[in-house]
Structure formats: structure tokens, C-alpha cells
Amino acid sequence: MWKRDEAVRPTGGQPVALPPTPAAAPTASRTEAGHIMERDIVNIGKSVVIKGELNGSEDLTIEGHVEGTIQLRDHVLTIGPNGKIKAQVFAKAVIVLGEVHGNVTATEKVDIRDNGAVEGDLVSPRIAIAEGAHFKGSVDMQKKAAPQQQTKPVAVQPPAGATAVPPPVPQAAAGQRVGA
């Protein structure tokens, strides 16, 4: 099924070190405390076509075609310049360099770069659309509202020893009857 490159075949029984595959190339970044943190970034090549539901728990770059649903709720989704997406997208951040047809929901940011195109609704607290990008749809930039506490009406009791004052009785205007 997979075609192996003849140049990497070991000769004389000695193992050959292969370069890391781009499918899960780790990247290093520094935290605020200066510690180095590695994150895996998975690439979907431009000849790959996926139809259905795509879920993941790492950052993802798509250069191919995806149709269906993409869910990377806590990670970054990058649609490369060759990427063509026909899907509902849910991610922490979405960077668009290719084409997206479908609604995009991001908890942090949607970034449509130069030559990127989105046809669908965007929901995110931060949205950036570069000059030269294409966008057709609606934008909802409301931050997630904290769940509101339901308040019950509180009956106000007069302090001990005080008498409750009844509500005022309506007075009849000249020629009108009250309480009829």
C-alpha cells in the first residue's frame, strides 16, 4: 500500500536514521516562566480528502479537502493555502489561508489572512480579516456570557414591632366610582 523510497533501505545491516515525519512535527514555544513547551502539529496533506467528522486534541493544519464537521475545541486549526473546507468548524482559534464554506465558531479568534476566503457565519470574541481576504456571512463577536444566577423574588418583612403600611387606596376623581 505504501511505496517505500529505495534510498532509505539499510545496507550492510546498519540502521538508518530517518528524518522526522511532517505528520506530527513538534514545535517548541516558551511559557511565561521561560519553560519550553512542545506542541504537536498534525498536517493533512493537499492530496488527502476527508468526508465526515474530524475530531482532535492537538493543533491541526489542513492542506487537503474536508467535508463534514471539524472539532478541535481546545486547539488551533489552520487551513493552508491549498485547503478547501466544506464543514462546520469548532476550534479555539482558526487561521484561514485557503477556503472555508460553512460556519466557523472559535472560542478565542478567527483570522482570515490575505487570499483566505470564508463563506459562512463567524462566531468568536476576536475576528481579523486581512486586506485581500474574502468574507461572506455574518459576524457574532459576543463573548460567552457567564451563566446568570436566577434570583427569586424576596418578600420584604417589616422589622419586628413595626406595623405594615397598607398600599394607598385610589381616590375617585370627580364623577367616577372606585372599585366598580
N, C-alpha and C positions, 0 to 999 in steps of 0.2 A: 504494500500500500504506500509506504513512504520510500522515496528514492534517496538513496544514500550517496553522498559525494565520494567518489573513488579516492580523492586526495587525502581524506582523513582516515583511511584504513591503516591500522598499525602495521608496521613492518618489523620483522625480527622479534615479535613477541613483546615489544615495549609499548606501554600505554601512551596514548597521545592525548594531550590536554586540549579540550575543545573550548572555544570562546563561549561566554555565557549567551544563552538564547535571548532574543529580544522579547519573548512572550512574557517573561516575568523579570525584567531588569530592575534591580533595586536602585532606588535613588536615595541620597543622603540629604538630610536637612538638619539644621540646628534648632534646638528648643530655646526658650528664653534663658534657661540656665546654662546654655552652651553645650549641652549634651547632644551627641549625634544620634539621630533617629532615622532608621531606614524605613522606607515605604515601598512596597511592591507596586509597580505599574504594569498592568496587563495590556497588551496590544492585540487588536483584532485586525488582521491584515486586509488589504484592499481587495483581495480575491475571495474573502470569506463572506458568505451570505447566511444570516440567521433569521429564522421566522419563528416567532413565539415569544416566550417570556425569558428575559435575561436578568438574572439577579447576581449580585456580587458583594463582597465585603473588602474590596480593595479598589484603588483608583484604576480607571479604565480609559484607554484611547481606542477609538473605533475609526478605522480607515475603510472598512468594508460597508456592507449593506445590512441593516437590521430593520425588521418589520415586527411590530407587536408592542411589547411593554419592556421598558428598561428601568430597573430599580436598583439604585446604588445610594440608598438614603443617607449614609454617613461618609460618602466618598465623592471624589471628583470625577466627572465624566467629561472627556474631551472628544469632540467629533472632529477628526482630522480633515484636511483639505479635500481628501477623496471620499470621506464618509458621507453616506446617504442614509438617513434615518426616516422611517415612517412608523413612528411609535409615540406612545405616551411616555414621557421621561420624568423620573423622580430621582433626584440626587441632592447632595449637599451643595455642590457647585457644578455648573455646566458651562463649558467653553466651546463655542461653536465656530469652527473654521470651515466646515462643509455645509451640508444641507440637512435641515430638520423639518419634517412635515408632521405636526402633532403638537399637543400641549406639553409645555415644559414647566415643571414645578421644582424649585430649588429652595432649600432652607437658608442658604447664605447668599448666593449670587448667580446670575445668568450673565454671561459675557459673550456677545456676538461680535466677533472680530471682523476685520476687513475681509471682504469676499465671502463671509459667512452668510447663511440665509436661514430664516425661521419663518414658517407659515403655521401659526397656531398661537394659542394664548400662553402668556408668560405669567407665572406666579412666583414672586421672590421679593424679599425685602430690598435687594440691590440689583439693578439691571444696568448693563453698559452696552451700548450699541455703537460700534465704530463707524466712522465715515467710510462709505463704500459697502457697508453691510446692507442686507435686505431683510426687512421685517414686515409681516402682515399678520395682524391679530390684535388682541387686547392685552393690556398690561395691568396686573394687580400687584401693587407694591406694599400691601398692608403686612405689617409684622404679625406673627402669630399672637393672638390675644390670650392672655392668661385666663384660665377658667374663672369666671366670676362666681363669687360666693352668693348663694341665694340668701336673701335677707327675708326674715319673717316679720310681719307687722307686729310691733310690740305695743301692748296695751299699757298706757301710762296710768299708774295708780297715784292718787293724791297722797301726800305724806300723811303719816299717822296723826290723827287728831284734826286734820283739815277736812272740810266738807267739800264735796264735789259741787261745782257750779254747773247748773243745767244750761244747755245751749239757749241762746236768746230766742224768744218767741217772736215770729214775724208779726209786724204790726200791719193792720189793714189800712190801706190808703183810703181816702175819701171815696165812698160809694162802692168799695169792694168788700167781699166777705172772705174771711180767713178760714181755711180748713174745710171747705165745702166739697 
